[in-house]
Amino acid sequence: MIRNINIILIFTSVLMLSGVYALKFSIENTASERTALIVEIESQEGELSLLKADEAVLSQPGHIEPIVRRHQLELALGPVKQEQFGAFADLPMRPVKPNTSAMDALFESLAAGVDPIDAILELEGIE
């Protein structure tokens, strides 16, 4: 009987040992993938900062002005005129204040306990 228990315990310990080793290798694989992703993210962040610096240099007025002067005829660019912005006379007037007397009458009838919808339903024969 004790021999059978010992055999079962040995097989169980061998299975557990193989499970622990499989888990260890899985964790090592996940850690190496994580490290590779961190390295890739850091390289992409470096590229992004380089692109932002390039954009900052290329969008400076001192860099753009010679290009605009060179292509001014093709682009048909000119100084901004006041008429391009519009005038106050072009703005629409404010809408007229709505008539709230009907809504006030409805709220007063509801406060008095009279429901106008019930009256309409009774006239239609719906209850």
N, C-alpha and C positions, 0 to 999 in steps of 0.2 A: 504494500500500500504506500509506504513511504517512498519506495523507488519510483512509483508512478507519479507521485506528487513532485519529486525531484525532476523527473523528465519533463513534466508539464511546465515547471518553473524555469528550466533551462531553455525550452523552446520559447516561452513567453519573454524571457530576458533577451534572447537572440532577436526576436521580433521587435522588441522595444529598442534595442540597440540599433538595429537597422533603421527604424523609424527616426531615431534621434539623429543619425548620420544623414539621412535624407533631408530632414528639417534643416540641419546645419548647412548642407550644400545649397539648399533652396534659399536660405537667408543670405549666404555669401553671394549667390547669383543676383539676388535682389539688391544687395548693397553695391555690387559692381555696376548694375544698371543705373542705380541712383547716382553713383559717382560720375558715370558717363553723361547722364542728363545734366548734372550740375556743371560739368565742364562745357557742354554744348550751350547751356543757358548763358554762362559767363562770356563765351566767345560771341554769342549773338548780342549780348548787352554791349560788348566792346564795339562791334560793328555798328550798332544803333547809335552809340555816342559819336562815333566817327561820322556817320551820315548826318547827324544833327549839327555837328560842327561844320561840315561841308555846306549844309543848307544855310547856316547862319552867315557864312562867308559869301555864298552866291546870291543871297537875297539883300545884301547891303546896297544902298543906293549908289555908292561909288563904283560898284561892280556892274550894276544894271544900266547906269546912265550912258556909258559909251555904246552899249548895245542898242539902246533906244534911239540915240542920235544917229547911229548907222542905218537903222531901219525905220526912220521916222516917216518917210514917204509911204512905204508899204503898209505900215500900221495905221496911218492917218491919225496920228496922235497930236493933240494940241492942248493948250492950257484949259483948265476947267472954267466955264462961264457960269455966271450967277443964274442964268435962265435954265440951266440944267437941273437945278434943285427944285424949281417950282415956286409958287407964291402962296400966301395965306388965302387969297381969294379962291384958289383951286380946291381948298379943303371943303368937304361937305358940311352943311350946318348940322347942329345937334338935332336929333329927332324930337318931335313934340312929346311932352310928358303924357303918358297913357292915362286914359279915363279909368279911374279906379272906383267909381261909384257903384258899378255892377258888382264888383268883388266885395265891396263893403256891405252892400245889401245882402249878398249871399252869406257872408260871415255873421251878420246880425240875425238872419233867419235861422241859421244853424245854432247860434247861441240861445235863441228863444225856444229851440227844440223842434222847429219845423224843418223837415227835410224836403227840399224841392224835387229831388229825384223820386221820392215816393209818390208825390203828386203826379208827376209825369208818367210813372209806371201804372198808377191807378187809371189815368185817362186812357192808356193803351190797353188796359185789361190784363196787365201782367202783375203778378204779385209774388 
